[in-house]
Amino acid sequence: MPSSPGAVVVDLKFERREIEAALEKAFPGRAVLQAADKDQDLSHAAYLVAWKPDPNLFRRAPNLKVLFSGGAGVDHFLAMPDLPDLPIVRFVDESLTTRMSEWVVLQCLSHLRQMPVYLKQQRNHHWRELAQPEAKDVTVGIMGLGVLGRDAAVKLKMMGFNVLGWSRTRKDLDGIRTFDASGLPDFLGECDILVGLLPLTDDTRGIFDRHVFASLRQEGALGGPVFVNAGRGGSQVEADLLAALQDGTLRGASLDVFSVEPLPEGSSFWGMENVVITPHAASASDVRALFRHVERQIGHFEDGKRLEHLVDRKAGY
């Protein structure tokens, strides 16, 4: 362990009060530098914890050794033109995983139990019971079987849904049928609810398009398919998604991510009664848990041990 521990730069676009509260007990014995302070000298910093860092940050901090993402995704790093050739570590933590699974289960149950329609009836003071299938009669397909997707699949199965999984290369999940890239048509054809938990890569950009929506099961127990996306906004073709929701190809959707965030006030998605919108909050990072994760990984690095959850830049995650 160096006698003078390397300084940590924090550049997180989160609630400032949460960051400051979490920093009170984080990184003991280390200098912590806030990138938001434009007069701060970052030249001696060794580590960066960031979510959507400022474009000039790497010029201000030329001596970094490891980059830590403030969330599960890393496309915000990989898209930067001046990204240095340094290790990038994803944020993997039980709190992040649990929050995502809670959101996914909530949305699937909401569409199962007709909550968007019931909320419309409530606004109109209309009392009418709707037909509601059982979870066992509904198939949920999850695209993306990383840590978040696998946990969501297990918890949806616990709720009684029939669950399928899809990933570029086939994964094994106990009691859950899975597909690889070649099995996409068969996978889609069985889905009543399609859940997107994919990272944003060259292969997944725009993957959720008109063809995918039209390939979902149209005559299932819900009366039409539902799309749920909490992965990345860039994975959905929003013109195709909007058209599918308008013409009935999709019965409904729950969307936590969009190609432009915040979602513009003029977006047609806001006024759609069959769409649930949340502000990229499905798996909001717990800042205290994030800093504990970073401290643990810095300890590994400075002890000469292997960093965990390293990003494969070629794969994009």
NUPA-472852 format. One record per residue (C-alpha): residue number from 1; residue in one letter; x, y, z. Coordinates in pm, 1 decimal. Example, Ala and Ser with C-alpha at 12.3 -4.5 7.8 and 13.67 -1.06 7.14 Angstrom:
2
n->1	res->A	px->1230.0	py->-450.0	pz->780.0;
n->2	res->S	px->1367.0	py->-106.0	pz->714.0;
***
This chain:
317
n->1	res->M	px->0.0	py->0.0	pz->0.0;
n->2	res->P	px->152.4	py->337.0	pz->-98.5;
n->3	res->S	px->244.2	py->566.0	pz->188.8;
n->4	res->S	px->47.0	py->845.4	pz->19.8;
n->5	res->P	px->-274.1	py->689.6	pz->-115.0;
n->6	res->G	px->-382.8	py->804.3	pz->-459.6;
n->7	res->A	px->-646.1	py->1075.1	pz->-475.9;
n->8	res->V	px->-999.0	py->1001.9	pz->-602.2;
n->9	res->V	px->-1184.2	py->1228.5	pz->-845.3;
n->10	res->V	px->-1564.3	py->1223.5	pz->-823.1;
n->11	res->D	px->-1768.0	py->1332.1	pz->-1126.2;
n->12	res->L	px->-2119.3	py->1201.1	pz->-1066.8;
n->13	res->K	px->-2431.5	py->1360.7	pz->-1213.3;
n->14	res->F	px->-2635.1	py->1257.2	pz->-908.9;
n->15	res->E	px->-2807.1	py->1455.2	pz->-634.0;
n->16	res->R	px->-2528.7	py->1663.2	pz->-478.7;
n->17	res->R	px->-2657.9	py->1619.7	pz->-121.6;
n->18	res->E	px->-2646.7	py->1240.8	pz->-157.4;
n->19	res->I	px->-2288.0	py->1254.7	pz->-283.2;
n->20	res->E	px->-2172.3	py->1483.4	pz->-3.2;
n->21	res->A	px->-2343.4	py->1271.3	pz->263.3;
n->22	res->A	px->-2186.4	py->952.9	pz->126.5;
n->23	res->L	px->-1840.2	py->1112.1	pz->111.0;
n->24	res->E	px->-1842.8	py->1186.9	pz->484.7;
n->25	res->K	px->-1737.1	py->828.1	pz->557.5;
n->26	res->A	px->-1587.4	py->727.7	pz->223.4;
n->27	res->F	px->-1221.9	py->699.1	pz->120.4;
n->28	res->P	px->-1059.4	py->755.9	pz->462.7;
n->29	res->G	px->-702.2	py->879.6	pz->434.3;
n->30	res->R	px->-739.3	py->977.1	pz->69.3;
n->31	res->A	px->-785.2	py->1314.1	pz->-94.5;
n->32	res->V	px->-1125.0	py->1335.1	pz->-264.8;
n->33	res->L	px->-1151.9	py->1588.7	pz->-547.5;
n->34	res->Q	px->-1476.0	py->1716.0	pz->-696.0;
n->35	res->A	px->-1454.3	py->1752.5	pz->-1074.8;
n->36	res->A	px->-1740.3	py->2003.7	pz->-1058.8;
n->37	res->D	px->-1493.8	py->2248.0	pz->-900.5;
n->38	res->K	px->-1341.5	py->2385.7	pz->-1220.0;
n->39	res->D	px->-1048.5	py->2540.9	pz->-1029.5;
n->40	res->Q	px->-955.0	py->2210.0	pz->-866.8;
n->41	res->D	px->-615.3	py->2068.1	pz->-968.6;
n->42	res->L	px->-679.3	py->1706.5	pz->-1071.6;
n->43	res->S	px->-332.6	py->1634.1	pz->-1209.3;
n->44	res->H	px->-227.6	py->1411.1	pz->-916.8;
n->45	res->A	px->-547.6	py->1203.2	pz->-905.4;
n->46	res->A	px->-513.9	py->826.6	pz->-948.4;
n->47	res->Y	px->-878.0	py->713.1	pz->-958.5;
n->48	res->L	px->-1197.4	py->842.3	pz->-1117.3;
n->49	res->V	px->-1553.9	py->762.1	pz->-1010.1;
n->50	res->A	px->-1783.9	py->900.5	pz->-1277.3;
n->51	res->W	px->-2123.6	py->890.5	pz->-1438.2;
n->52	res->K	px->-2128.5	py->1078.4	pz->-1770.5;
n->53	res->P	px->-1799.9	py->1261.0	pz->-1701.2;
n->54	res->D	px->-1724.6	py->1602.4	pz->-1849.4;
n->55	res->P	px->-1551.7	py->1577.6	pz->-2191.3;
n->56	res->N	px->-1239.5	py->1763.9	pz->-2074.5;
n->57	res->L	px->-1191.7	py->1560.0	pz->-1757.4;
n->58	res->F	px->-909.7	py->1342.8	pz->-1890.1;
n->59	res->R	px->-709.0	py->1650.3	pz->-1987.3;
n->60	res->R	px->-750.4	py->1781.4	pz->-1634.4;
n->61	res->A	px->-660.4	py->1443.1	pz->-1481.6;
n->62	res->P	px->-381.8	py->1297.0	pz->-1700.3;
n->63	res->N	px->-239.3	py->1056.1	pz->-1439.5;
n->64	res->L	px->-540.2	py->835.4	pz->-1368.0;
n->65	res->K	px->-485.2	py->462.2	pz->-1316.7;
n->66	res->V	px->-838.2	py->314.9	pz->-1298.1;
n->67	res->L	px->-1182.9	py->438.7	pz->-1407.9;
n->68	res->F	px->-1493.0	py->340.2	pz->-1209.2;
n->69	res->S	px->-1840.0	py->370.6	pz->-1359.1;
n->70	res->G	px->-2106.9	py->516.3	pz->-1131.8;
n->71	res->G	px->-2362.0	py->269.3	pz->-1269.8;
n->72	res->A	px->-2394.7	py->-70.9	pz->-1428.7;
n->73	res->G	px->-2358.5	py->75.6	pz->-1778.0;
n->74	res->V	px->-2030.7	py->194.7	pz->-1927.5;
n->75	res->D	px->-2135.5	py->332.4	pz->-2267.3;
n->76	res->H	px->-2098.1	py->685.5	pz->-2127.1;
n->77	res->F	px->-1724.2	py->611.1	pz->-2091.1;
n->78	res->L	px->-1678.6	py->417.8	pz->-2414.2;
n->79	res->A	px->-1835.9	py->695.2	pz->-2624.4;
n->80	res->M	px->-1581.7	py->955.1	pz->-2508.9;
n->81	res->P	px->-1335.6	py->1051.2	pz->-2786.7;
n->82	res->D	px->-1035.9	py->1105.6	pz->-2555.8;
n->83	res->L	px->-1084.5	py->795.1	pz->-2341.6;
n->84	res->P	px->-742.3	py->681.4	pz->-2215.1;
n->85	res->D	px->-633.5	py->318.7	pz->-2234.0;
n->86	res->L	px->-707.5	py->242.2	pz->-1869.4;
n->87	res->P	px->-899.0	py->-31.8	pz->-1686.5;
n->88	res->I	px->-1272.5	py->43.8	pz->-1656.9;
n->89	res->V	px->-1466.7	py->-117.4	pz->-1372.4;
n->90	res->R	px->-1845.8	py->-160.4	pz->-1379.2;
n->91	res->F	px->-2054.5	py->-100.8	pz->-1067.7;
n->92	res->V	px->-2188.2	py->-437.8	pz->-955.6;
n->93	res->D	px->-2357.5	py->-445.1	pz->-618.1;
n->94	res->E	px->-2648.4	py->-624.2	pz->-452.6;
n->95	res->S	px->-2834.1	py->-295.7	pz->-402.5;
n->96	res->L	px->-2813.5	py->-211.5	pz->-773.8;
n->97	res->T	px->-2925.1	py->-560.5	pz->-872.7;
n->98	res->T	px->-3213.8	py->-568.9	pz->-624.6;
n->99	res->R	px->-3343.9	py->-228.1	pz->-731.5;
n->100	res->M	px->-3350.9	py->-328.9	pz->-1096.0;
n->101	res->S	px->-3532.8	py->-654.1	pz->-1021.4;
n->102	res->E	px->-3788.8	py->-465.9	pz->-810.7;
n->103	res->W	px->-3862.0	py->-234.3	pz->-1104.2;
n->104	res->V	px->-3885.8	py->-513.1	pz->-1360.3;
n->105	res->V	px->-4116.3	py->-722.5	pz->-1139.8;
n->106	res->L	px->-4329.6	py->-414.9	pz->-1064.4;
n->107	res->Q	px->-4378.2	py->-336.2	pz->-1432.4;
n->108	res->C	px->-4458.6	py->-694.9	pz->-1529.7;
n->109	res->L	px->-4712.0	py->-722.6	pz->-1247.9;
n->110	res->S	px->-4861.9	py->-385.9	pz->-1340.3;
n->111	res->H	px->-4931.0	py->-496.4	pz->-1696.3;
n->112	res->L	px->-5047.0	py->-840.1	pz->-1579.0;
n->113	res->R	px->-5299.2	py->-681.4	pz->-1341.1;
n->114	res->Q	px->-5411.5	py->-412.2	pz->-1588.8;
n->115	res->M	px->-5291.6	py->-118.2	pz->-1379.5;
n->116	res->P	px->-5254.3	py->131.7	pz->-1669.4;
n->117	res->V	px->-5621.0	py->69.5	pz->-1760.9;
n->118	res->Y	px->-5735.4	py->82.3	pz->-1398.5;
n->119	res->L	px->-5555.1	py->414.7	pz->-1350.5;
n->120	res->K	px->-5735.1	py->551.2	pz->-1656.5;
n->121	res->Q	px->-6066.4	py->427.8	pz->-1513.2;
n->122	res->Q	px->-5984.3	py->595.1	pz->-1181.9;
n->123	res->R	px->-5922.7	py->928.7	pz->-1355.4;
n->124	res->N	px->-6258.4	py->889.7	pz->-1531.0;
n->125	res->H	px->-6442.0	py->771.9	pz->-1214.9;
n->126	res->H	px->-6525.1	py->450.1	pz->-1397.8;
n->127	res->W	px->-6582.7	py->131.6	pz->-1192.2;
n->128	res->R	px->-6538.3	py->-180.5	pz->-1407.4;
n->129	res->E	px->-6357.5	py->-504.8	pz->-1330.3;
n->130	res->L	px->-6122.2	py->-624.5	pz->-1603.1;
n->131	res->A	px->-6015.7	py->-975.1	pz->-1698.3;
n->132	res->Q	px->-5675.5	py->-1051.0	pz->-1549.2;
n->133	res->P	px->-5479.3	py->-1365.7	pz->-1640.2;
n->134	res->E	px->-5259.0	py->-1547.9	pz->-1392.1;
n->135	res->A	px->-4883.2	py->-1503.1	pz->-1403.0;
n->136	res->K	px->-4836.1	py->-1867.2	pz->-1506.4;
n->137	res->D	px->-5025.8	py->-1793.6	pz->-1828.3;
n->138	res->V	px->-4787.6	py->-1512.0	pz->-1926.5;
n->139	res->T	px->-4438.7	py->-1554.6	pz->-2073.4;
n->140	res->V	px->-4178.6	py->-1289.0	pz->-1993.2;
n->141	res->G	px->-3869.1	py->-1286.5	pz->-2211.2;
n->142	res->I	px->-3558.4	py->-1106.0	pz->-2086.6;
n->143	res->M	px->-3302.4	py->-985.1	pz->-2339.3;
n->144	res->G	px->-2971.5	py->-944.3	pz->-2156.6;
n->145	res->L	px->-2859.4	py->-1204.5	pz->-1904.6;
n->146	res->G	px->-2588.2	py->-1023.6	pz->-1716.1;
n->147	res->V	px->-2604.6	py->-984.7	pz->-1339.1;
n->148	res->L	px->-2920.2	py->-771.3	pz->-1358.0;
n->149	res->G	px->-3101.2	py->-986.8	pz->-1612.5;
n->150	res->R	px->-3031.0	py->-1313.5	pz->-1433.9;
n->151	res->D	px->-3157.9	py->-1180.4	pz->-1102.3;
n->152	res->A	px->-3472.9	py->-1036.4	pz->-1261.3;
n->153	res->A	px->-3539.2	py->-1368.9	pz->-1434.0;
n->154	res->V	px->-3516.6	py->-1563.0	pz->-1107.8;
n->155	res->K	px->-3747.1	py->-1321.7	pz->-924.5;
n->156	res->L	px->-4005.0	py->-1314.7	pz->-1203.5;
n->157	res->K	px->-4010.9	py->-1693.9	pz->-1195.3;
n->158	res->M	px->-4069.4	py->-1679.7	pz->-818.8;
n->159	res->M	px->-4376.6	py->-1464.8	pz->-889.4;
n->160	res->G	px->-4513.8	py->-1739.9	pz->-1111.5;
n->161	res->F	px->-4437.1	py->-1608.5	pz->-1461.1;
n->162	res->N	px->-4308.8	py->-1836.3	pz->-1733.3;
n->163	res->V	px->-3964.1	py->-1685.3	pz->-1797.4;
n->164	res->L	px->-3730.9	py->-1708.7	pz->-2098.1;
n->165	res->G	px->-3384.5	py->-1559.6	pz->-2141.1;
n->166	res->W	px->-3189.2	py->-1437.6	pz->-2443.2;
n->167	res->S	px->-2826.9	py->-1329.3	pz->-2478.4;
n->168	res->R	px->-2569.8	py->-1309.0	pz->-2757.6;
n->169	res->T	px->-2410.1	py->-1627.7	pz->-2629.1;
n->170	res->R	px->-2632.2	py->-1878.5	pz->-2450.9;
n->171	res->K	px->-2635.5	py->-1874.7	pz->-2068.9;
n->172	res->D	px->-2746.9	py->-2152.4	pz->-1834.0;
n->173	res->L	px->-3012.1	py->-2058.2	pz->-1576.6;
n->174	res->D	px->-3168.5	py->-2317.5	pz->-1349.3;
n->175	res->G	px->-3527.0	py->-2384.6	pz->-1454.8;
n->176	res->I	px->-3528.6	py->-2110.9	pz->-1721.8;
n->177	res->R	px->-3509.5	py->-2181.5	pz->-2093.5;
n->178	res->T	px->-3247.0	py->-1967.0	pz->-2265.9;
n->179	res->F	px->-3160.5	py->-1875.8	pz->-2624.9;
n->180	res->D	px->-2855.2	py->-1741.9	pz->-2806.2;
n->181	res->A	px->-2835.8	py->-1498.6	pz->-3100.2;
n->182	res->S	px->-2947.2	py->-1761.5	pz->-3352.2;
n->183	res->G	px->-3258.6	py->-1837.0	pz->-3146.9;
n->184	res->L	px->-3397.7	py->-1482.2	pz->-3144.3;
n->185	res->P	px->-3700.2	py->-1550.6	pz->-3372.0;
n->186	res->D	px->-3814.0	py->-1848.0	pz->-3162.1;
n->187	res->F	px->-3756.9	py->-1651.6	pz->-2840.3;
n->188	res->L	px->-3958.7	py->-1349.7	pz->-2954.7;
n->189	res->G	px->-4245.3	py->-1561.5	pz->-3081.4;
n->190	res->E	px->-4315.4	py->-1690.8	pz->-2729.6;
n->191	res->C	px->-4298.9	py->-1355.7	pz->-2544.6;
n->192	res->D	px->-4603.1	py->-1178.4	pz->-2404.6;
n->193	res->I	px->-4379.7	py->-929.7	pz->-2221.9;
n->194	res->L	px->-4035.9	py->-842.0	pz->-2362.2;
n->195	res->V	px->-3788.2	py->-698.0	pz->-2109.8;
n->196	res->G	px->-3480.6	py->-513.3	pz->-2236.1;
n->197	res->L	px->-3177.8	py->-520.5	pz->-2003.4;
n->198	res->L	px->-2908.8	py->-502.2	pz->-2269.9;
n->199	res->P	px->-2592.1	py->-292.7	pz->-2255.2;
n->200	res->L	px->-2549.0	py->-45.1	pz->-2541.2;
n->201	res->T	px->-2303.0	py->-181.4	pz->-2797.2;
n->202	res->D	px->-2269.6	py->-172.1	pz->-3175.1;
n->203	res->D	px->-2468.8	py->-497.3	pz->-3182.7;
n->204	res->T	px->-2753.0	py->-378.2	pz->-2958.9;
n->205	res->R	px->-2799.2	py->-21.3	pz->-3084.3;
n->206	res->G	px->-3148.5	py->-2.7	pz->-3233.2;
n->207	res->I	px->-3212.7	py->-373.4	pz->-3175.0;
n->208	res->F	px->-3568.1	py->-309.6	pz->-3050.1;
n->209	res->D	px->-3728.6	py->-211.9	pz->-3379.0;
n->210	res->R	px->-4051.3	py->-263.1	pz->-3572.1;
n->211	res->H	px->-3951.7	py->-617.8	pz->-3670.8;
n->212	res->V	px->-3888.4	py->-721.3	pz->-3309.5;
n->213	res->F	px->-4217.5	py->-574.7	pz->-3185.2;
n->214	res->A	px->-4412.1	py->-744.7	pz->-3465.7;
n->215	res->S	px->-4242.4	py->-1078.0	pz->-3384.4;
n->216	res->L	px->-4381.1	py->-1091.8	pz->-3029.8;
n->217	res->R	px->-4679.1	py->-1315.4	pz->-2949.6;
n->218	res->Q	px->-4990.6	py->-1126.6	pz->-3057.5;
n->219	res->E	px->-5255.8	py->-1368.3	pz->-2927.4;
n->220	res->G	px->-5130.5	py->-1427.9	pz->-2574.2;
n->221	res->A	px->-5307.1	py->-1404.7	pz->-2239.3;
n->222	res->L	px->-5258.8	py->-1027.2	pz->-2216.1;
n->223	res->G	px->-5440.2	py->-961.9	pz->-2542.4;
n->224	res->G	px->-5125.1	py->-821.4	pz->-2699.9;
n->225	res->P	px->-4753.5	py->-790.0	pz->-2620.0;
n->226	res->V	px->-4589.0	py->-543.7	pz->-2383.8;
n->227	res->F	px->-4238.6	py->-393.7	pz->-2406.2;
n->228	res->V	px->-4040.0	py->-309.1	pz->-2090.7;
n->229	res->N	px->-3701.4	py->-136.9	pz->-2125.0;
n->230	res->A	px->-3461.7	py->-43.3	pz->-1846.5;
n->231	res->G	px->-3138.9	py->-112.5	pz->-2034.4;
n->232	res->R	px->-3035.1	py->173.1	pz->-2261.9;
n->233	res->G	px->-3242.9	py->418.3	pz->-2464.5;
n->234	res->G	px->-3017.9	py->373.9	pz->-2765.8;
n->235	res->S	px->-3127.8	py->11.9	pz->-2794.7;
n->236	res->Q	px->-3483.3	py->112.2	pz->-2900.6;
n->237	res->V	px->-3588.2	py->269.5	pz->-3230.1;
n->238	res->E	px->-3830.4	py->518.6	pz->-3083.3;
n->239	res->A	px->-4017.3	py->596.5	pz->-3405.5;
n->240	res->D	px->-4088.1	py->224.2	pz->-3443.6;
n->241	res->L	px->-4182.3	py->193.1	pz->-3076.4;
n->242	res->L	px->-4423.3	py->485.8	pz->-3097.1;
n->243	res->A	px->-4585.9	py->346.7	pz->-3411.7;
n->244	res->A	px->-4622.2	py->-1.1	pz->-3256.3;
n->245	res->L	px->-4793.3	py->146.7	pz->-2950.4;
n->246	res->Q	px->-5026.8	py->354.2	pz->-3164.6;
n->247	res->D	px->-5134.9	py->82.6	pz->-3407.8;
n->248	res->G	px->-5176.4	py->-194.7	pz->-3150.6;
n->249	res->T	px->-4872.2	py->-403.2	pz->-3240.3;
n->250	res->L	px->-4778.5	py->-339.1	pz->-2877.1;
n->251	res->R	px->-5049.9	py->-330.8	pz->-2613.1;
n->252	res->G	px->-4838.4	py->-126.4	pz->-2375.2;
n->253	res->A	px->-4490.9	py->-38.2	pz->-2252.9;
n->254	res->S	px->-4292.6	py->58.7	pz->-1945.8;
n->255	res->L	px->-3993.5	py->275.9	pz->-2032.8;
n->256	res->D	px->-3715.3	py->390.2	pz->-1802.2;
n->257	res->V	px->-3466.3	py->488.6	pz->-2072.9;
n->258	res->F	px->-3479.9	py->701.5	pz->-2386.8;
n->259	res->S	px->-3244.8	py->808.1	pz->-2664.1;
n->260	res->V	px->-3261.0	py->1167.1	pz->-2532.8;
n->261	res->E	px->-3274.5	py->1224.1	pz->-2157.1;
n->262	res->P	px->-3448.8	py->1396.3	pz->-1993.1;
n->263	res->L	px->-3735.7	py->1297.8	pz->-2221.3;
n->264	res->P	px->-3831.1	py->1618.9	pz->-2410.3;
n->265	res->E	px->-4154.9	py->1783.9	pz->-2300.6;
n->266	res->G	px->-4293.0	py->1754.2	pz->-2652.2;
n->267	res->S	px->-4243.3	py->1378.4	pz->-2676.6;
n->268	res->S	px->-4555.7	py->1185.0	pz->-2774.2;
n->269	res->F	px->-4472.9	py->919.2	pz->-2514.9;
n->270	res->W	px->-4583.7	py->1150.7	pz->-2231.5;
n->271	res->G	px->-4947.8	py->1148.5	pz->-2336.1;
n->272	res->M	px->-4986.5	py->777.0	pz->-2404.9;
n->273	res->E	px->-5214.6	py->611.0	pz->-2150.3;
n->274	res->N	px->-5071.9	py->265.8	pz->-2225.0;
n->275	res->V	px->-4715.4	py->373.8	pz->-2141.8;
n->276	res->V	px->-4552.4	py->392.6	pz->-1798.3;
n->277	res->I	px->-4257.4	py->635.3	pz->-1786.1;
n->278	res->T	px->-3991.5	py->654.5	pz->-1514.3;
n->279	res->P	px->-3691.6	py->894.9	pz->-1529.3;
n->280	res->H	px->-3400.4	py->648.9	pz->-1565.0;
n->281	res->A	px->-3467.9	py->551.4	pz->-1204.9;
n->282	res->A	px->-3520.9	py->174.0	pz->-1233.3;
n->283	res->S	px->-3189.4	py->98.5	pz->-1067.3;
n->284	res->A	px->-3067.1	py->427.5	pz->-925.3;
n->285	res->S	px->-2720.1	py->388.0	pz->-779.5;
n->286	res->D	px->-2689.7	py->392.2	pz->-401.3;
n->287	res->V	px->-2395.6	py->629.9	pz->-367.2;
n->288	res->R	px->-2278.7	py->478.0	pz->-37.5;
n->289	res->A	px->-2277.2	py->131.7	pz->-193.9;
n->290	res->L	px->-2096.3	py->270.6	pz->-499.3;
n->291	res->F	px->-1817.6	py->420.8	pz->-287.0;
n->292	res->R	px->-1781.7	py->97.4	pz->-86.0;
n->293	res->H	px->-1745.5	py->-90.5	pz->-414.5;
n->294	res->V	px->-1479.4	py->154.2	pz->-538.0;
n->295	res->E	px->-1286.8	py->137.7	pz->-209.0;
n->296	res->R	px->-1283.2	py->-242.2	pz->-229.6;
n->297	res->Q	px->-1157.3	py->-241.6	pz->-586.9;
n->298	res->I	px->-890.1	py->20.9	pz->-515.5;
n->299	res->G	px->-772.8	py->-201.7	pz->-230.3;
n->300	res->H	px->-742.9	py->-494.9	pz->-472.3;
n->301	res->F	px->-553.3	py->-280.5	pz->-723.2;
n->302	res->E	px->-305.5	py->-141.0	pz->-471.9;
n->303	res->D	px->-247.3	py->-486.7	pz->-323.2;
n->304	res->G	px->-159.1	py->-621.5	pz->-666.4;
n->305	res->K	px->-479.5	py->-826.2	pz->-695.8;
n->306	res->R	px->-702.6	py->-847.9	pz->-1001.0;
n->307	res->L	px->-977.9	py->-588.3	pz->-1040.0;
n->308	res->E	px->-1330.0	py->-732.5	pz->-1049.7;
n->309	res->H	px->-1602.7	py->-651.0	pz->-1304.8;
n->310	res->L	px->-1357.2	py->-523.8	pz->-1564.9;
n->311	res->V	px->-1503.7	py->-399.7	pz->-1892.4;
n->312	res->D	px->-1419.0	py->-577.7	pz->-2217.1;
n->313	res->R	px->-1389.2	py->-283.3	pz->-2453.3;
n->314	res->K	px->-1431.1	py->-498.5	pz->-2764.2;
n->315	res->A	px->-1757.1	py->-644.5	pz->-2632.6;
n->316	res->G	px->-1870.6	py->-303.8	pz->-2502.4;
n->317	res->Y	px->-1954.7	py->-416.0	pz->-2148.3;
***
